Amino acid sequence: MTAATNAATNNNDLVWSLDNFSHRELAKNFISRFESRLCVYSPSVEQIYTNYTINFPSSEHGKMVVLPNPYSFHDTFSNISSSTVRDTGLFIVPGALIGKSGLYIIVKYKNQSVKSVPLPIRHALKKMVRTGSDSDPFLPVLIKGDLREFDANTPCLHLHRIKLSELSTRSDFDKQNIKRAIFDKMSDLYRDADEIAAGL
């Protein structure tokens, strides 16, 4: 186990269990396609990681480890209180789930009688980016537990978001840097959506 892996495994937020997945290899394949294309948040150390790798160490059977790049300190944002992170109810799913190709975003409403209309991921990302000039832009991140199974055969990613307006300990300059970094990832996701979806 490398020093970097040791450092990550000391932060339990960066070690995700795959034990409860019906199809673990499908889950591994799915999450690997989003490596460094979505930011990862660790509540215990209050940090956002924008530059990381996803690993499945043989010594950590049934585990996935997120390894932040130790040489890119500028790609990590600190002092991000967990109180500013919100559940969105948005899920990234493979189009095959609804008989289509590509990636889609589905909203799971608490009121089960409200039916969600799947939205192609590029359309959803455009809507998110349009919030950039708002006081409360939509800034998606992943946290431990966001890799899930939508059904027994379909892995998906749940999205959380950072409430930029509630980062009271950060300067406006810092907030703009955080927003820019997350929006850059959204641009990468937009650009690579077809590549990510290929073969799912």
Summary of the structure (lengths in Angstrom):
residues: 200
radius of gyration: 16.5
end to end distance: 30.5
largest distance: 49.3
contacts: 581
relative contact order: 0.20
helix: 36%
strand: 28%
